[in-house]
């Protein structure tokens, strides 16, 4: 499952396996990513900036603090579960999945937006001023 932090200016990444479906569609130039909150059904769309795109995986950068929609910018302020849909398209600014520039749906799945770290490594200290007897 993909994990993102809400309203973050830090560059985050999502890893998808889009090469599997690319062979079924004509050539395209960009990825349209649609995120839908499962509770509120709010949609958030953006054009993904591709960092790595090979036969194994596609690495797309995401900034979750700007509502621009293009260039991997999206405003996510609500935590919770989201569904994502990744489309291939031949447009650099289209955010509509029904537009003629969209060639098809490549992948869909779930995404978790959490506001806290899922786990924290504890700092364990053992006092050295005790004598232990057996």
Buried (B, 14 or more C-beta within 10 A) or exposed (E): EBEBBBBBEEEBEBEBBBBEBBEEBEEBEBBBBBBBBEEEEEBBBBBBBBEEBEEEEBBBBBBBBBEEBBBBBBBBEBBBBBBBBBBBBBBEEBBBBEEEBBBBBBBEBEBEBEEEEEEEEEEEEEEEEEEEEE
